[in-house]
């Protein structure tokens, strides 16, 4: 990979949370204009990685660094990172009760325009006529909230969009809409880090990485990483249900690896 084409880089990033080391020496690079899927089972550390990238409280690295376009952003706040072009679509959509959908979409736009807001809604299969004036409140379903948040990310044209489980809470028939939106974002110059536990979502990506036990264990083509995931990580899910990497696991991870159920 050519260094000048790297937009975001994590180098040997370690993050400690109460009772658990959630990131363990993470190395990850996302290129300019790339869709990069981060695949892993529930509990593997994917959301912790997203929160660390955005600078969320309690997720400050104890070791390592995060570099955006050549600038070390490890010590910057969420607001400072957002100003540099990072944004995160949360796994559980943020709630702005009582705010019209059009106003919510305009919040992150440098130059809000009705045309861009309508385009964003259409790209998540929501009618602008039906939704621009609706309030963001409990009357919206979880799927509608998720789509509106994805529309907001698209509307703002960030340099890097971190999408944490964008397919959660959305019916399967809309997955194709999400993949089309992600490719459109990349075509417009936004790099996308797509975080998911569904290996079929990797196919939209240019490259993919696999997260296991709080670290990135493999990076390659989507097909290569899907095969690695099926062969080395699905056994964890079948045996344990998820990856219990916290202190409460009592060494279960080490036992599973030692017994050959899954190679680290």
N, C-alpha and C positions, 0 to 999 in steps of 0.2 A: 504494500500500500504506500502511495506517495505521500510523504509527510505534509506537503503544502496543500493537499486536498482534504486534510482532516479538519473538521469543524470542532468536534468535541472529543476530549480524551480524558479518561480516568486512568491514573497510574498508581497501582499498589494501594488502593483505598481500603482502609479498615474503619469500621464503625461499630462502636460498642453501645448497646442499649441495656437497660437494667435486666440482668439475668441472661443476656445472650449477646454474642458477637454476631451481628446481623450481616455485616459485610466483611469478607476475609480476603484481603489482597486483590480487589477487583481491578482488572485491566480491561478497558473497553474503548473502542474508537468508532466514531460515527463520522462519515464523510459528508462533504457538502452535497446537498441535493439528493441524499440517499435515504431510502426507507430501510431501516435496520430493525429486524425483529429480535426482541429479547424473550426467549422461550424458557419456561421452567414450570415445575409443579407448584401448586399452592404451598407457601411456606418456604420457598427456596431463596427469598430475599429480593424479589423483583420490585415490590413496592418500596422497600427500604432503599433500594438503589435510586428509584425515582425521587423520593423525598430528599435523599442526599444530594442529588443533582440540583434540585431546586433550592437547597439551603434551608430546609424546614428545621424548626427548633428541635433539638434533641438528636439530630442526625449529623452533627459536625464530625468530620473524620478525625480520628486520633493519629492516623498516619496516611501518607499519600497525598495526591493533589488532583484537582479537577481543572482542566485547561480548556477555555473556549476561544477558538480562533487566535491561539498564541498567548492569551491572557490568563494568568492564574486567577481563578474565581473562587478558590477553596474557602476563603474567608469572607466572601461577599454575602449580603443579606438576600432574602427572597426578592425584595423590591429591586435591588441593584442587578440581580440576575435577569429579572424580567425586563428591565430597561435595556439590557444587552441582547435581548431577543429570545430568551428561554421562556417557555410556557409549559404548564402541566395540566392535562385533562385528568382530573382525579377519577379513581375507580368508583367512588361514590360522589356523584355530581354535587358541587357546591350549591347552597341554597341562598337565593336573594329574594326573599319573600316580598311580594307586592310590587316588584319591578316589572314593567312591561318587557316582553321578550325582545323587542327592537332595541330598547335602551340597554338591556343586558348585553346584547351582541355588540353594541357600539362602545361599551366600556373599554375594551382593549384595542380599539382601532385608533390609529394616529389621526386619520382624517375620515370620520364616520360618513358614510353615504348610504342612502336608501338602496341604491343599486347593489352595493356590495352585501348589504344585509339580506336582501331578497335572494341574491345568488347563493349566499351561505345556507339559507334555509332550504332552498331547492336542492342543494347538494347533499342534504341529509334527509331528503324525501319528505319535507314538511312544506305545506302551502304557505307562502308569505301572507296571502290574504287572510288565512285562518289563524295564523300564529303571531304575526307582528304585534298585534294589539292585545294578545292574551297576557295575563299576568303570570309571573313565575311564582306559583304557589302549589298548595297541596292538590289542586284540581288536575295538575299535570301528572301523568304516570311516570314511573321510573324510566321507562324507555324514552318518553318524550323529553325528560330532563337530560338524559344522556345525549340524545341527538342535538338538543339545543346547545349543550356545552361543546360538542364537537363542531357545531356551526360557529360558535364564538371563537374557537381556536382557528378555524379556517379563515374567518373574517379578518383576524388581526395580522395574518401573514408573518408569523414569527420566524426567526432564523432556525430554531430547533423546537419542534413540538414533541413533547413526551406524552404518549397516549397510554395510560395505564388501564389495561383490560377494556378497551373501547367497545368490545362486543358484549360485555356483561349487561344484563338487564334489557337486552334488545333481542327481539325474536329472530330466529334463524333466517327468515326471509329478508331481513335487512342487512345481513352480513355483507352481501354483495355491494350494497350501497356504501357501507363503511370502507370497503377495499377500494372502490372507485374514488371516494373522497380522499383517501390517503395517497393514492397515485396522483390525483390532481394537485394536492398540496406539494408533492415532490416536483411535479412538472412546473409549478410556479416558483420553485426555488427554496421551499421549506424542507429542511432535513427532518425526518420523522424517526423517533425511537418508539417502536410499537411493542408494548409489553403485554404478553399474553401467556396463558397456560394451554391454549388450544393450538396444537401443532399445525392444523390446516390454515391458520391465519398467517403462518410463515411464508406462504406462497406469494403474498403480495410484495415481499421484500426483495431488495437487491442483495443483501447479505443478512445473515442471522447469527445470533450467539445463543449459547445454552447456559443457563444459570443453575447451579446445583450447590446446595449447602452454603450459600452466601458468597459464592465466587463464580466467575465465568470460566467454564471448563472447556469450551469449544467454540470456535468461530469459523464460519465457512459459508458455502452456498445454502440457501434454504433447504434444498434436498438433502445435503450432507448432514445438516443439523437436525432435521426431522428424523433421519435414520438413527443418528446417535441418541436422540431423545427417546425414541421407541425402544432401542436396544438396552440403554443403560439407565434410563430414568423411570420408565413405566413400571418396572418391577418394584420401585419404591412405593408408587401409588397403589399398586395391587396388594402389597404387603402391609403398608402402614396407613394408607389413605392420604397422606401428605408427607412433607418433609419436616419432622420434628427437630429442628436444629437448636431450639432453645435449651436452657439449662434443665428444664423439666423433662427433657428427653432421656436423661440418665444414661447417655452414651449409646443410644439406639443407633444413631448414624454410624458411629465407629463400628458397632457390631455388624450392621448390615453390609458395610464395605468389606470388613474383615472376612465375613462369611461368603463373600463373592456374589451376593445378590445383585450388587450394582457396583461397577468400578467408579471411582471418584473421577 
